[in-house]
């Protein structure tokens, strides 16, 4: 009798456990937002609005495959500006935003899936620049270009610097050539990719001051089961070499 009772209890506990893993409704769907941030995410037509298959890039392709493998429905929209879509994802249940740096001050604002790819932080100067920098402190006297809402701009501000803010990161390439800024604080490889799109080549790296990883940030109300499925899908893709293959198509 005791064995029967124990078996029943075990069966009930197992049912609860399975139910916990199946807590995501079959019709559950997420709204994924992104921006023009080549080569990670970008509109096929180069504009600041795109949907679904008209969004290209390393991260866009990785995220699509993640959701497909995880069996989670989603819609994907590229919009502008970044600070708006970042706040939408932070404040609205069922939303996510990609790609973004996972910083300590952001940790509790989202649930995270990644890393999707690297994003080193660098200072770029014109090809004819004589600047030589050993650390970020030496850049305090310079006019540093960055863009609104970006983690690099936020970090520079916290360090007591006053970056010259642009609405689009690629605008800093021309600002650099025009002498409006001395250096451009951007990501690598993103900055070089953007500069080439603007017809600006030969920029020189004068300082590499941080190495970051880029993530998919999900609203903190996202069910843990969704986060786990996506993370497992990404890890499987990485082990199969799928992530490296996607990167190789763009870089």
ChimeraX commands (.cxc) that place a marker at each C-alpha (Angstrom):
marker #1 position 0.00,0.00,0.00 radius 0.5
marker #1 position 2.83,2.35,0.88 radius 0.5
marker #1 position 4.56,1.53,-2.41 radius 0.5
marker #1 position 1.33,2.29,-4.29 radius 0.5
marker #1 position 0.95,5.60,-2.47 radius 0.5
marker #1 position 4.58,6.47,-3.19 radius 0.5
marker #1 position 4.13,5.61,-6.86 radius 0.5
marker #1 position 1.05,7.80,-7.07 radius 0.5
marker #1 position 2.86,10.66,-5.37 radius 0.5
marker #1 position 5.80,10.27,-7.74 radius 0.5
marker #1 position 3.45,10.28,-10.72 radius 0.5
marker #1 position 1.72,13.43,-9.47 radius 0.5
marker #1 position 5.05,15.22,-8.89 radius 0.5
marker #1 position 6.24,14.22,-12.35 radius 0.5
marker #1 position 3.03,15.54,-13.87 radius 0.5
marker #1 position 3.52,18.85,-12.10 radius 0.5
marker #1 position 7.14,18.99,-13.30 radius 0.5
marker #1 position 6.13,18.29,-16.89 radius 0.5
marker #1 position 3.38,20.85,-16.59 radius 0.5
marker #1 position 5.89,23.44,-15.39 radius 0.5
marker #1 position 8.02,22.85,-18.50 radius 0.5
marker #1 position 4.96,23.12,-20.73 radius 0.5
marker #1 position 3.72,26.35,-19.21 radius 0.5
marker #1 position 4.13,28.29,-22.49 radius 0.5
marker #1 position 0.82,28.30,-24.40 radius 0.5
marker #1 position 0.92,26.95,-27.96 radius 0.5
marker #1 position -0.17,30.35,-29.29 radius 0.5
marker #1 position 2.42,32.30,-27.27 radius 0.5
marker #1 position 4.13,34.89,-29.45 radius 0.5
marker #1 position 6.75,37.60,-28.94 radius 0.5
marker #1 position 7.40,40.99,-30.52 radius 0.5
marker #1 position 11.08,41.36,-31.36 radius 0.5
marker #1 position 12.49,44.82,-32.06 radius 0.5
marker #1 position 15.81,45.78,-33.55 radius 0.5
marker #1 position 17.60,48.69,-35.22 radius 0.5
marker #1 position 20.00,49.30,-38.07 radius 0.5
marker #1 position 23.25,48.06,-36.54 radius 0.5
marker #1 position 25.22,46.42,-39.37 radius 0.5
marker #1 position 26.46,43.79,-39.71 radius 0.5
marker #1 position 24.34,42.41,-36.85 radius 0.5
marker #1 position 20.92,43.76,-37.89 radius 0.5
marker #1 position 19.91,45.94,-40.82 radius 0.5
marker #1 position 17.08,46.71,-43.21 radius 0.5
marker #1 position 17.48,45.18,-46.65 radius 0.5
marker #1 position 16.66,48.55,-48.26 radius 0.5
marker #1 position 18.87,50.54,-45.87 radius 0.5
marker #1 position 15.94,52.47,-44.40 radius 0.5
marker #1 position 14.95,52.82,-40.75 radius 0.5
marker #1 position 11.87,50.60,-40.93 radius 0.5
marker #1 position 11.55,46.99,-41.99 radius 0.5
marker #1 position 9.66,43.84,-41.07 radius 0.5
marker #1 position 10.29,40.11,-41.06 radius 0.5
marker #1 position 12.32,38.83,-44.06 radius 0.5
marker #1 position 13.33,42.40,-44.98 radius 0.5
marker #1 position 15.59,42.43,-41.92 radius 0.5
marker #1 position 19.06,41.01,-42.52 radius 0.5
marker #1 position 22.28,40.56,-40.57 radius 0.5
marker #1 position 24.16,38.19,-38.30 radius 0.5
marker #1 position 21.91,38.63,-35.28 radius 0.5
marker #1 position 18.68,38.62,-37.29 radius 0.5
marker #1 position 19.59,35.28,-38.86 radius 0.5
marker #1 position 20.76,33.80,-35.56 radius 0.5
marker #1 position 17.60,34.91,-33.74 radius 0.5
marker #1 position 15.34,33.50,-36.46 radius 0.5
marker #1 position 16.99,30.10,-36.22 radius 0.5
marker #1 position 16.85,30.20,-32.42 radius 0.5
marker #1 position 13.10,30.82,-32.39 radius 0.5
marker #1 position 12.51,28.19,-35.05 radius 0.5
marker #1 position 14.36,25.54,-33.04 radius 0.5
marker #1 position 12.73,26.62,-29.79 radius 0.5
marker #1 position 9.25,26.46,-31.33 radius 0.5
marker #1 position 8.38,30.00,-30.20 radius 0.5
marker #1 position 6.30,32.27,-32.44 radius 0.5
marker #1 position 7.45,35.84,-33.00 radius 0.5
marker #1 position 7.22,38.93,-35.18 radius 0.5
marker #1 position 10.33,40.97,-36.04 radius 0.5
marker #1 position 10.39,44.72,-36.69 radius 0.5
marker #1 position 13.28,47.10,-37.30 radius 0.5
marker #1 position 12.62,50.66,-36.11 radius 0.5
marker #1 position 14.34,53.90,-35.18 radius 0.5
marker #1 position 15.51,55.34,-32.80 radius 0.5
marker #1 position 17.25,52.82,-30.57 radius 0.5
marker #1 position 16.35,54.36,-27.22 radius 0.5
marker #1 position 12.63,54.10,-28.09 radius 0.5
marker #1 position 12.65,50.40,-28.99 radius 0.5
marker #1 position 14.89,49.64,-26.01 radius 0.5
marker #1 position 12.31,51.19,-23.66 radius 0.5
marker #1 position 9.43,49.41,-25.42 radius 0.5
marker #1 position 11.09,46.07,-24.78 radius 0.5
marker #1 position 11.91,46.94,-21.19 radius 0.5
marker #1 position 8.36,48.08,-20.35 radius 0.5
marker #1 position 6.12,45.72,-22.34 radius 0.5
marker #1 position 5.46,42.08,-21.59 radius 0.5
marker #1 position 6.09,39.80,-24.55 radius 0.5
marker #1 position 8.69,42.10,-26.10 radius 0.5
marker #1 position 12.40,41.64,-26.79 radius 0.5
marker #1 position 15.15,43.74,-28.32 radius 0.5
marker #1 position 18.42,42.80,-30.03 radius 0.5
marker #1 position 21.35,43.11,-30.07 radius 0.5
marker #1 position 22.49,44.93,-26.96 radius 0.5
marker #1 position 25.40,44.76,-24.54 radius 0.5
marker #1 position 24.75,42.97,-21.25 radius 0.5
marker #1 position 25.98,45.50,-18.71 radius 0.5
marker #1 position 25.74,45.26,-14.89 radius 0.5
marker #1 position 23.36,48.22,-14.70 radius 0.5
marker #1 position 21.05,46.54,-17.24 radius 0.5
marker #1 position 21.14,43.06,-15.71 radius 0.5
marker #1 position 17.91,43.28,-13.70 radius 0.5
marker #1 position 15.94,45.06,-16.43 radius 0.5
marker #1 position 15.75,42.05,-18.78 radius 0.5
marker #1 position 16.13,38.32,-19.15 radius 0.5
marker #1 position 19.05,37.48,-21.42 radius 0.5
marker #1 position 19.80,35.03,-24.22 radius 0.5
marker #1 position 23.29,34.86,-25.66 radius 0.5
marker #1 position 25.92,35.79,-26.34 radius 0.5
marker #1 position 25.12,36.18,-30.01 radius 0.5
marker #1 position 28.38,37.86,-31.01 radius 0.5
marker #1 position 31.27,40.10,-29.91 radius 0.5
marker #1 position 31.35,43.87,-29.88 radius 0.5
marker #1 position 34.74,45.34,-28.99 radius 0.5
marker #1 position 34.70,49.04,-28.17 radius 0.5
marker #1 position 37.21,51.19,-30.02 radius 0.5
marker #1 position 38.12,54.78,-30.78 radius 0.5
marker #1 position 38.53,55.42,-34.49 radius 0.5
marker #1 position 40.41,58.38,-35.94 radius 0.5
marker #1 position 41.03,59.62,-39.48 radius 0.5
marker #1 position 43.73,57.83,-41.43 radius 0.5
marker #1 position 46.03,60.88,-41.21 radius 0.5
marker #1 position 45.57,61.32,-37.45 radius 0.5
marker #1 position 48.70,61.49,-35.28 radius 0.5
marker #1 position 46.82,60.52,-32.13 radius 0.5
marker #1 position 48.37,57.92,-29.86 radius 0.5
marker #1 position 46.34,56.77,-26.85 radius 0.5
marker #1 position 47.26,54.26,-24.16 radius 0.5
marker #1 position 44.04,54.46,-22.14 radius 0.5
marker #1 position 40.61,56.04,-22.15 radius 0.5
marker #1 position 41.56,58.77,-19.67 radius 0.5
marker #1 position 43.84,60.29,-22.30 radius 0.5
marker #1 position 40.79,60.85,-24.52 radius 0.5
marker #1 position 39.10,63.25,-22.07 radius 0.5
marker #1 position 40.50,66.28,-23.88 radius 0.5
marker #1 position 39.11,65.09,-27.22 radius 0.5
marker #1 position 35.75,65.54,-28.92 radius 0.5
marker #1 position 34.38,61.99,-28.91 radius 0.5
marker #1 position 31.53,61.04,-31.22 radius 0.5
marker #1 position 28.99,58.42,-30.13 radius 0.5
marker #1 position 25.30,57.79,-30.68 radius 0.5
marker #1 position 22.18,58.23,-28.58 radius 0.5
marker #1 position 21.16,55.38,-26.28 radius 0.5
marker #1 position 24.18,53.24,-27.08 radius 0.5
marker #1 position 26.00,51.41,-24.28 radius 0.5
marker #1 position 29.29,53.01,-25.34 radius 0.5
marker #1 position 27.86,56.53,-25.02 radius 0.5
marker #1 position 26.36,55.66,-21.64 radius 0.5
marker #1 position 29.67,54.29,-20.37 radius 0.5
marker #1 position 31.62,57.35,-21.53 radius 0.5
marker #1 position 29.12,59.60,-19.76 radius 0.5
marker #1 position 29.48,57.64,-16.52 radius 0.5
marker #1 position 33.23,58.04,-16.85 radius 0.5
marker #1 position 32.73,61.80,-16.71 radius 0.5
marker #1 position 33.16,62.42,-20.41 radius 0.5
marker #1 position 30.82,64.40,-22.63 radius 0.5
marker #1 position 30.44,62.57,-25.95 radius 0.5
marker #1 position 29.03,64.42,-28.96 radius 0.5
marker #1 position 25.83,62.49,-29.61 radius 0.5
marker #1 position 24.48,61.58,-33.05 radius 0.5
marker #1 position 21.10,59.96,-33.76 radius 0.5
marker #1 position 22.72,57.37,-36.06 radius 0.5
marker #1 position 26.12,55.80,-35.45 radius 0.5
marker #1 position 27.08,55.97,-39.15 radius 0.5
marker #1 position 26.76,59.77,-39.07 radius 0.5
marker #1 position 29.94,59.83,-36.99 radius 0.5
marker #1 position 32.01,58.62,-39.95 radius 0.5
marker #1 position 31.38,61.85,-41.87 radius 0.5
marker #1 position 31.69,63.93,-38.69 radius 0.5
marker #1 position 35.15,62.48,-38.28 radius 0.5
marker #1 position 36.17,63.42,-41.82 radius 0.5
marker #1 position 34.70,66.92,-41.41 radius 0.5
marker #1 position 36.63,67.53,-38.19 radius 0.5
marker #1 position 33.49,67.86,-36.05 radius 0.5
marker #1 position 34.86,65.15,-33.75 radius 0.5
marker #1 position 38.40,63.96,-33.04 radius 0.5
marker #1 position 37.59,60.30,-32.50 radius 0.5
marker #1 position 34.59,58.03,-32.96 radius 0.5
marker #1 position 33.65,55.69,-30.13 radius 0.5
marker #1 position 32.03,52.69,-31.77 radius 0.5
marker #1 position 31.94,48.93,-31.94 radius 0.5
marker #1 position 34.19,46.63,-33.91 radius 0.5
marker #1 position 33.25,45.24,-36.44 radius 0.5
marker #1 position 30.12,47.42,-36.60 radius 0.5
marker #1 position 31.92,50.78,-36.91 radius 0.5
marker #1 position 34.12,49.76,-39.81 radius 0.5
marker #1 position 31.17,48.19,-41.60 radius 0.5
marker #1 position 29.10,51.37,-41.19 radius 0.5
marker #1 position 31.98,53.58,-42.34 radius 0.5
marker #1 position 32.36,51.58,-45.54 radius 0.5
marker #1 position 28.64,51.93,-46.23 radius 0.5
marker #1 position 29.12,55.71,-45.96 radius 0.5
marker #1 position 32.07,55.55,-48.36 radius 0.5
marker #1 position 34.60,56.22,-45.59 radius 0.5
marker #1 position 37.65,53.96,-45.61 radius 0.5
marker #1 position 41.03,53.77,-43.95 radius 0.5
marker #1 position 40.00,54.83,-40.44 radius 0.5
marker #1 position 42.59,54.08,-37.79 radius 0.5
marker #1 position 42.01,52.40,-34.44 radius 0.5
marker #1 position 43.75,54.53,-31.80 radius 0.5
marker #1 position 42.39,52.68,-28.76 radius 0.5
marker #1 position 40.62,49.41,-27.98 radius 0.5
marker #1 position 39.12,49.99,-24.53 radius 0.5
marker #1 position 36.55,47.28,-23.90 radius 0.5
marker #1 position 35.40,43.88,-25.05 radius 0.5
marker #1 position 31.67,43.23,-24.82 radius 0.5
marker #1 position 29.25,40.52,-25.88 radius 0.5
marker #1 position 25.92,41.21,-27.56 radius 0.5
marker #1 position 22.66,39.59,-26.46 radius 0.5
marker #1 position 18.96,39.25,-27.08 radius 0.5
marker #1 position 17.27,41.11,-24.20 radius 0.5
marker #1 position 13.79,39.88,-23.26 radius 0.5
marker #1 position 11.24,41.67,-21.11 radius 0.5
marker #1 position 11.65,40.42,-17.54 radius 0.5
marker #1 position 8.08,39.01,-17.54 radius 0.5
marker #1 position 9.08,36.50,-20.25 radius 0.5
marker #1 position 8.44,32.94,-18.98 radius 0.5
marker #1 position 11.62,31.20,-17.87 radius 0.5
marker #1 position 10.73,28.26,-20.11 radius 0.5
marker #1 position 10.92,30.53,-23.17 radius 0.5
marker #1 position 14.32,31.84,-22.11 radius 0.5
marker #1 position 15.61,28.31,-21.48 radius 0.5
marker #1 position 14.39,26.99,-24.84 radius 0.5
marker #1 position 16.02,29.88,-26.70 radius 0.5
marker #1 position 19.31,29.55,-24.80 radius 0.5
marker #1 position 19.43,25.81,-25.45 radius 0.5
marker #1 position 18.71,26.40,-29.14 radius 0.5
marker #1 position 21.54,28.93,-29.37 radius 0.5
marker #1 position 24.01,26.62,-27.64 radius 0.5
marker #1 position 23.05,23.80,-29.99 radius 0.5
marker #1 position 23.53,26.09,-32.99 radius 0.5
marker #1 position 26.95,27.13,-31.73 radius 0.5
marker #1 position 28.04,23.53,-31.16 radius 0.5
marker #1 position 26.96,22.67,-34.72 radius 0.5
marker #1 position 28.93,25.58,-36.19 radius 0.5
marker #1 position 25.76,27.34,-37.39 radius 0.5
marker #1 position 26.60,30.64,-35.64 radius 0.5
marker #1 position 30.08,30.71,-37.21 radius 0.5
marker #1 position 28.58,29.96,-40.63 radius 0.5
marker #1 position 26.14,32.86,-40.31 radius 0.5
marker #1 position 28.91,35.26,-39.27 radius 0.5
marker #1 position 31.06,34.16,-42.20 radius 0.5
marker #1 position 28.30,35.18,-44.63 radius 0.5
marker #1 position 28.51,38.82,-43.50 radius 0.5
marker #1 position 32.14,39.40,-42.49 radius 0.5
marker link #1:1,2 radius 0.2
marker link #1:2,3 radius 0.2
marker link #1:3,4 radius 0.2
marker link #1:4,5 radius 0.2
marker link #1:5,6 radius 0.2
marker link #1:6,7 radius 0.2
marker link #1:7,8 radius 0.2
marker link #1:8,9 radius 0.2
marker link #1:9,10 radius 0.2
marker link #1:10,11 radius 0.2
marker link #1:11,12 radius 0.2
marker link #1:12,13 radius 0.2
marker link #1:13,14 radius 0.2
marker link #1:14,15 radius 0.2
marker link #1:15,16 radius 0.2
marker link #1:16,17 radius 0.2
marker link #1:17,18 radius 0.2
marker link #1:18,19 radius 0.2
marker link #1:19,20 radius 0.2
marker link #1:20,21 radius 0.2
marker link #1:21,22 radius 0.2
marker link #1:22,23 radius 0.2
marker link #1:23,24 radius 0.2
marker link #1:24,25 radius 0.2
marker link #1:25,26 radius 0.2
marker link #1:26,27 radius 0.2
marker link #1:27,28 radius 0.2
marker link #1:28,29 radius 0.2
marker link #1:29,30 radius 0.2
marker link #1:30,31 radius 0.2
marker link #1:31,32 radius 0.2
marker link #1:32,33 radius 0.2
marker link #1:33,34 radius 0.2
marker link #1:34,35 radius 0.2
marker link #1:35,36 radius 0.2
marker link #1:36,37 radius 0.2
marker link #1:37,38 radius 0.2
marker link #1:38,39 radius 0.2
marker link #1:39,40 radius 0.2
marker link #1:40,41 radius 0.2
marker link #1:41,42 radius 0.2
marker link #1:42,43 radius 0.2
marker link #1:43,44 radius 0.2
marker link #1:44,45 radius 0.2
marker link #1:45,46 radius 0.2
marker link #1:46,47 radius 0.2
marker link #1:47,48 radius 0.2
marker link #1:48,49 radius 0.2
marker link #1:49,50 radius 0.2
marker link #1:50,51 radius 0.2
marker link #1:51,52 radius 0.2
marker link #1:52,53 radius 0.2
marker link #1:53,54 radius 0.2
marker link #1:54,55 radius 0.2
marker link #1:55,56 radius 0.2
marker link #1:56,57 radius 0.2
marker link #1:57,58 radius 0.2
marker link #1:58,59 radius 0.2
marker link #1:59,60 radius 0.2
marker link #1:60,61 radius 0.2
marker link #1:61,62 radius 0.2
marker link #1:62,63 radius 0.2
marker link #1:63,64 radius 0.2
marker link #1:64,65 radius 0.2
marker link #1:65,66 radius 0.2
marker link #1:66,67 radius 0.2
marker link #1:67,68 radius 0.2
marker link #1:68,69 radius 0.2
marker link #1:69,70 radius 0.2
marker link #1:70,71 radius 0.2
marker link #1:71,72 radius 0.2
marker link #1:72,73 radius 0.2
marker link #1:73,74 radius 0.2
marker link #1:74,75 radius 0.2
marker link #1:75,76 radius 0.2
marker link #1:76,77 radius 0.2
marker link #1:77,78 radius 0.2
marker link #1:78,79 radius 0.2
marker link #1:79,80 radius 0.2
marker link #1:80,81 radius 0.2
marker link #1:81,82 radius 0.2
marker link #1:82,83 radius 0.2
marker link #1:83,84 radius 0.2
marker link #1:84,85 radius 0.2
marker link #1:85,86 radius 0.2
marker link #1:86,87 radius 0.2
marker link #1:87,88 radius 0.2
marker link #1:88,89 radius 0.2
marker link #1:89,90 radius 0.2
marker link #1:90,91 radius 0.2
marker link #1:91,92 radius 0.2
marker link #1:92,93 radius 0.2
marker link #1:93,94 radius 0.2
marker link #1:94,95 radius 0.2
marker link #1:95,96 radius 0.2
marker link #1:96,97 radius 0.2
marker link #1:97,98 radius 0.2
marker link #1:98,99 radius 0.2
marker link #1:99,100 radius 0.2
marker link #1:100,101 radius 0.2
marker link #1:101,102 radius 0.2
marker link #1:102,103 radius 0.2
marker link #1:103,104 radius 0.2
marker link #1:104,105 radius 0.2
marker link #1:105,106 radius 0.2
marker link #1:106,107 radius 0.2
marker link #1:107,108 radius 0.2
marker link #1:108,109 radius 0.2
marker link #1:109,110 radius 0.2
marker link #1:110,111 radius 0.2
marker link #1:111,112 radius 0.2
marker link #1:112,113 radius 0.2
marker link #1:113,114 radius 0.2
marker link #1:114,115 radius 0.2
marker link #1:115,116 radius 0.2
marker link #1:116,117 radius 0.2
marker link #1:117,118 radius 0.2
marker link #1:118,119 radius 0.2
marker link #1:119,120 radius 0.2
marker link #1:120,121 radius 0.2
marker link #1:121,122 radius 0.2
marker link #1:122,123 radius 0.2
marker link #1:123,124 radius 0.2
marker link #1:124,125 radius 0.2
marker link #1:125,126 radius 0.2
marker link #1:126,127 radius 0.2
marker link #1:127,128 radius 0.2
marker link #1:128,129 radius 0.2
marker link #1:129,130 radius 0.2
marker link #1:130,131 radius 0.2
marker link #1:131,132 radius 0.2
marker link #1:132,133 radius 0.2
marker link #1:133,134 radius 0.2
marker link #1:134,135 radius 0.2
marker link #1:135,136 radius 0.2
marker link #1:136,137 radius 0.2
marker link #1:137,138 radius 0.2
marker link #1:138,139 radius 0.2
marker link #1:139,140 radius 0.2
marker link #1:140,141 radius 0.2
marker link #1:141,142 radius 0.2
marker link #1:142,143 radius 0.2
marker link #1:143,144 radius 0.2
marker link #1:144,145 radius 0.2
marker link #1:145,146 radius 0.2
marker link #1:146,147 radius 0.2
marker link #1:147,148 radius 0.2
marker link #1:148,149 radius 0.2
marker link #1:149,150 radius 0.2
marker link #1:150,151 radius 0.2
marker link #1:151,152 radius 0.2
marker link #1:152,153 radius 0.2
marker link #1:153,154 radius 0.2
marker link #1:154,155 radius 0.2
marker link #1:155,156 radius 0.2
marker link #1:156,157 radius 0.2
marker link #1:157,158 radius 0.2
marker link #1:158,159 radius 0.2
marker link #1:159,160 radius 0.2
marker link #1:160,161 radius 0.2
marker link #1:161,162 radius 0.2
marker link #1:162,163 radius 0.2
marker link #1:163,164 radius 0.2
marker link #1:164,165 radius 0.2
marker link #1:165,166 radius 0.2
marker link #1:166,167 radius 0.2
marker link #1:167,168 radius 0.2
marker link #1:168,169 radius 0.2
marker link #1:169,170 radius 0.2
marker link #1:170,171 radius 0.2
marker link #1:171,172 radius 0.2
marker link #1:172,173 radius 0.2
marker link #1:173,174 radius 0.2
marker link #1:174,175 radius 0.2
marker link #1:175,176 radius 0.2
marker link #1:176,177 radius 0.2
marker link #1:177,178 radius 0.2
marker link #1:178,179 radius 0.2
marker link #1:179,180 radius 0.2
marker link #1:180,181 radius 0.2
marker link #1:181,182 radius 0.2
marker link #1:182,183 radius 0.2
marker link #1:183,184 radius 0.2
marker link #1:184,185 radius 0.2
marker link #1:185,186 radius 0.2
marker link #1:186,187 radius 0.2
marker link #1:187,188 radius 0.2
marker link #1:188,189 radius 0.2
marker link #1:189,190 radius 0.2
marker link #1:190,191 radius 0.2
marker link #1:191,192 radius 0.2
marker link #1:192,193 radius 0.2
marker link #1:193,194 radius 0.2
marker link #1:194,195 radius 0.2
marker link #1:195,196 radius 0.2
marker link #1:196,197 radius 0.2
marker link #1:197,198 radius 0.2
marker link #1:198,199 radius 0.2
marker link #1:199,200 radius 0.2
marker link #1:200,201 radius 0.2
marker link #1:201,202 radius 0.2
marker link #1:202,203 radius 0.2
marker link #1:203,204 radius 0.2
marker link #1:204,205 radius 0.2
marker link #1:205,206 radius 0.2
marker link #1:206,207 radius 0.2
marker link #1:207,208 radius 0.2
marker link #1:208,209 radius 0.2
marker link #1:209,210 radius 0.2
marker link #1:210,211 radius 0.2
marker link #1:211,212 radius 0.2
marker link #1:212,213 radius 0.2
marker link #1:213,214 radius 0.2
marker link #1:214,215 radius 0.2
marker link #1:215,216 radius 0.2
marker link #1:216,217 radius 0.2
marker link #1:217,218 radius 0.2
marker link #1:218,219 radius 0.2
marker link #1:219,220 radius 0.2
marker link #1:220,221 radius 0.2
marker link #1:221,222 radius 0.2
marker link #1:222,223 radius 0.2
marker link #1:223,224 radius 0.2
marker link #1:224,225 radius 0.2
marker link #1:225,226 radius 0.2
marker link #1:226,227 radius 0.2
marker link #1:227,228 radius 0.2
marker link #1:228,229 radius 0.2
marker link #1:229,230 radius 0.2
marker link #1:230,231 radius 0.2
marker link #1:231,232 radius 0.2
marker link #1:232,233 radius 0.2
marker link #1:233,234 radius 0.2
marker link #1:234,235 radius 0.2
marker link #1:235,236 radius 0.2
marker link #1:236,237 radius 0.2
marker link #1:237,238 radius 0.2
marker link #1:238,239 radius 0.2
marker link #1:239,240 radius 0.2
marker link #1:240,241 radius 0.2
marker link #1:241,242 radius 0.2
marker link #1:242,243 radius 0.2
marker link #1:243,244 radius 0.2
marker link #1:244,245 radius 0.2
marker link #1:245,246 radius 0.2
marker link #1:246,247 radius 0.2
marker link #1:247,248 radius 0.2
marker link #1:248,249 radius 0.2
marker link #1:249,250 radius 0.2
marker link #1:250,251 radius 0.2
view
